[in-house]
Amino acid sequence: MRQQVIKKLSWDYLLARFMKIVGNNLIVILISFKKKIHYFYLMVFYKKIAAIMQPYFFPYIGYFQLINEASVFVLYDKVTYRKSSWLNRNRIKQKGNSSPVYITVPVKNPSANNLIEETEISKNIDWRNNLKKLIYYNYKRASFFNEVYPDIVELIFYEEQSLHLFNSNILTTLCNKLSITTPIITQNEQHSKIESRLDKVGISKEDVRQQRVVELCNLYNASSYINPINGMDLYCFDFFNKHKKDLRFIKTDFIEYPQFKGPFLENLSIIDVLMHNGYEGTKDLLQKRKLIS
């Protein structure tokens, strides 16, 4: 598979992309410079890995590990909204308590009949200030509170009515903070065309799910697809082999860190991880995962 990238690049950006590509089965790198060295061009030949997810609200660290492993990450909004999912809620640790507490974004008229792209945030509730206070109360004594809290507040108060775009801003901003350089696709009109074709093929719901992934991989010139380990029952290696795609899974290692008093609670929102580890510590935790193929 040949992927060509021609772009004005900084040295820092080139190094970051080089390290990512090395991790993604690098075959050949060719760099050519213009005479004045103001610009340079990078041509890369490698196996491109796609990951496709719905836009979760302040998701757990495994979500960011998935983004970090991919060559391209698609935030897909052409499927139905699911109530009581990670699209509009997540969990943080409640101070002085051994149980988690949910953080939520109120959604206007939540319905499984609506697509994610049609789902809007409610205007009638002062949820932003309430969420800001909840996070302050539970994390004000965390080791990296002063580093992380202002960024979380800024993300909470980001003015956007679309739940998809609101969550997309959270994810892209935190990826930048964590030096995750994977390109993130938030919208593409070609996605609607894929859904239109899938409506006409007359195959089972299970095969529609897999065919969607294959078509998105084709759209983004990816020869491999990677998914969280809990999706192993959703995808079939034979189906992907038939379509000449590699199927891979990622599993987050057990990650434990100081988390105030009480038993450690794993897989909480990235907010909890950042508050106790900071950005640099969280970058290290991104590597605590296993790849399965």
C-alpha positions in Angstrom: 0.0 0.0 0.0 1.5 3.4 -1.0 0.7 6.5 1.0 2.1 9.8 -0.1 2.1 12.8 2.1 3.3 16.1 0.8 3.2 18.9 3.4 5.2 21.7 4.8 6.6 20.3 8.0 8.5 21.4 11.1 11.4 19.2 12.3 9.3 18.3 15.5 6.4 17.3 13.4 8.6 15.1 11.1 10.2 13.4 14.1 6.7 12.7 15.6 5.4 11.3 12.4 8.6 9.3 11.8 8.2 7.6 15.2 4.6 6.8 14.5 5.3 5.4 11.1 8.1 3.2 12.4 5.5 1.7 14.7 3.2 1.1 11.7 5.3 -1.2 9.6 7.5 1.3 7.9 8.9 0.0 4.6 10.7 3.0 2.9 11.1 6.7 3.7 12.2 9.1 1.0 13.0 12.7 1.9 13.7 15.3 -0.8 14.7 18.9 0.0 14.1 22.0 -2.0 17.2 24.1 -2.7 16.7 26.6 0.0 15.6 24.1 2.7 12.6 26.2 3.7 10.4 23.3 2.9 10.9 19.6 2.5 8.7 16.8 1.3 8.1 13.4 2.9 7.0 10.4 0.9 6.1 7.4 2.9 5.4 3.8 1.9 3.8 1.8 4.8 0.9 -0.2 5.8 -1.8 2.2 6.9 -3.9 1.3 9.9 -7.4 2.7 10.4 -9.4 2.9 13.6 -13.1 3.9 13.7 -15.0 4.9 16.8 -18.0 6.9 17.9 -17.1 10.2 19.6 -17.0 9.4 23.3 -17.2 11.9 26.1 -13.9 12.2 28.0 -13.2 8.5 27.4 -10.9 6.2 29.3 -7.2 5.9 28.4 -7.7 2.9 26.2 -9.5 5.1 23.7 -6.4 7.3 23.4 -4.2 4.2 23.1 -6.3 3.2 20.1 -5.9 6.6 18.5 -2.2 6.5 19.1 -1.8 3.1 17.4 -3.7 4.1 14.2 -2.5 5.9 11.1 -5.9 7.5 10.7 -8.7 7.8 13.2 -12.3 8.3 12.1 -14.9 9.7 14.5 -18.0 8.3 12.9 -21.4 10.0 13.4 -23.5 8.3 10.7 -24.9 5.6 13.1 -27.7 5.8 15.6 -27.3 7.5 19.0 -27.4 5.0 21.9 -28.8 6.0 25.2 -26.8 5.3 28.4 -23.6 5.0 26.3 -20.3 6.7 26.6 -21.4 9.2 24.0 -22.7 11.6 26.7 -21.3 10.3 30.0 -18.3 8.9 31.8 -17.0 8.2 35.3 -14.6 9.8 37.7 -13.7 8.8 41.2 -15.8 10.4 44.0 -13.5 11.8 46.7 -13.8 9.9 50.0 -15.8 7.1 48.4 -14.9 3.8 46.9 -17.5 4.1 44.1 -17.3 6.2 40.9 -19.6 9.1 40.1 -21.0 9.8 36.6 -20.3 13.0 34.7 -22.8 13.7 31.9 -23.7 16.0 29.0 -27.5 16.5 28.9 -28.8 15.7 25.4 -31.9 17.2 23.8 -34.6 14.6 23.1 -32.3 11.6 23.2 -33.6 8.9 20.8 -32.2 5.7 19.2 -34.1 6.9 16.1 -31.6 9.8 15.6 -28.1 9.6 14.2 -25.2 10.8 16.3 -24.8 13.7 13.9 -28.4 14.8 14.7 -27.9 14.7 18.4 -27.7 18.1 20.2 -26.7 19.2 23.6 -29.5 20.6 25.8 -29.6 24.3 26.4 -31.9 24.3 29.4 -29.6 23.0 32.1 -26.7 24.7 33.7 -24.7 21.5 33.4 -21.4 23.1 32.6 -21.0 25.0 35.9 -22.3 21.9 37.8 -19.7 19.7 36.1 -16.9 22.2 36.7 -17.8 22.2 40.4 -18.0 18.4 40.5 -14.5 18.0 39.0 -13.1 20.8 41.2 -14.5 19.2 44.4 -13.2 15.7 43.6 -9.8 16.6 42.2 -8.6 19.9 43.8 -6.0 18.0 45.8 -4.8 15.8 42.9 -1.1 16.0 42.1 -1.6 17.6 38.7 -4.7 19.5 39.3 -3.2 22.9 38.5 -1.8 21.6 35.2 -4.9 19.9 34.0 -8.0 21.6 35.5 -7.9 24.8 33.4 -7.8 22.7 30.2 -10.7 20.5 31.3 -12.8 23.6 32.2 -12.0 25.2 28.8 -13.2 22.0 27.1 -16.4 21.9 29.2 -17.3 25.5 28.2 -16.5 25.0 24.5 -19.5 26.5 22.7 -21.0 23.8 20.4 -24.5 22.5 20.1 -23.6 19.3 18.2 -22.7 16.5 20.6 -20.5 15.0 17.9 -18.5 18.2 17.4 -18.4 18.9 21.1 -16.8 15.5 21.9 -14.6 15.7 18.8 -13.1 18.9 20.2 -12.4 17.2 23.5 -10.6 14.3 21.7 -8.6 16.4 19.3 -7.5 18.8 22.0 -6.4 16.1 24.4 -4.6 14.3 21.7 -2.6 17.4 21.0 -1.8 17.7 24.7 -0.6 14.1 24.7 1.5 14.5 21.6 -0.7 12.0 19.7 -0.1 12.9 16.0 -2.6 10.6 14.4 -4.9 12.5 11.9 -8.4 12.6 13.2 -11.3 12.7 10.7 -14.4 14.3 12.3 -16.5 14.7 9.2 -16.5 13.6 5.6 -19.4 13.8 3.1 -18.2 10.4 1.7 -19.4 8.8 4.9 -23.1 9.5 3.9 -22.5 7.9 0.5 -21.1 4.8 2.2 -24.3 4.5 4.4 -26.4 5.0 1.3 -24.7 2.0 -0.4 -25.0 -0.1 2.7 -28.7 0.5 2.8 -29.0 -1.2 -0.6 -26.8 -4.2 -0.3 -29.3 -6.5 1.5 -26.9 -8.2 3.9 -27.2 -9.0 7.6 -26.8 -6.4 10.4 -23.5 -8.1 11.4 -22.2 -8.0 7.9 -23.3 -4.4 7.5 -21.1 -3.4 10.5 -18.1 -5.2 9.0 -18.7 -3.9 5.4 -18.9 -0.4 6.8 -15.4 -0.8 8.3 -14.0 -2.3 5.0 -15.4 0.6 3.0 -14.0 3.2 5.4 -10.6 1.5 5.2 -10.8 1.7 1.4 -11.8 5.4 1.6 -8.7 6.2 3.7 -6.4 3.8 1.9 -5.9 1.6 4.9 -4.8 -2.0 4.6 -5.5 -2.8 8.3 -8.2 -2.1 10.9 -7.7 -2.0 14.6 -10.4 -2.1 17.3 -10.6 -2.4 21.1 -10.4 -5.9 22.4 -14.0 -5.9 23.6 -15.0 -5.8 19.9 -13.6 -9.3 19.1 -17.1 -10.8 19.0 -18.2 -8.1 16.5 -15.6 -8.8 13.7 -14.5 -11.9 11.9 -11.0 -12.5 10.7 -12.3 -14.4 7.7 -14.5 -11.5 6.6 -11.5 -9.1 6.6 -9.2 -11.6 4.9 -11.7 -12.0 2.2 -11.6 -8.2 1.6 -7.7 -8.2 1.9 -7.7 -6.3 5.1 -5.7 -7.1 8.3 -7.8 -7.2 11.5 -6.1 -6.3 14.7 -7.2 -5.6 18.3 -5.7 -3.6 21.2 -6.0 -4.5 24.8 -5.1 -2.0 27.6 -2.9 -3.4 30.3 -4.0 -3.2 33.9 -2.9 0.4 34.8 -2.7 1.4 38.4 -1.6 4.7 39.9 -2.1 6.7 43.1 -5.8 7.6 43.3 -6.5 9.1 46.7 -7.8 6.7 49.3 -9.8 3.6 48.9 -9.6 0.8 46.3 -8.2 1.6 42.9 -10.9 2.0 40.2 -9.7 1.3 36.7 -10.9 2.5 33.3 -12.2 5.8 34.6 -12.4 8.9 32.4 -9.1 10.3 31.1 -9.8 13.1 33.5 -8.9 10.9 36.4 -5.7 9.7 34.7 -4.6 13.2 33.8 -5.3 14.6 37.3 -3.1 11.9 38.9 -0.4 11.6 36.3 -0.2 14.8 34.4 0.3 15.0 30.6 3.9 13.6 30.7 2.9 10.7 32.9 -0.1 9.9 30.8 2.1 9.8 27.7 4.0 7.0 29.3 0.8 5.1 30.2 -0.2 5.1 26.5 2.4 2.5 25.9 0.9 0.0 28.4 -1.1 -2.0 25.9 -1.0 -5.3 23.9 -1.7 -5.7 20.2 -3.5 -8.8 19.0 -3.8 -10.0 15.4 
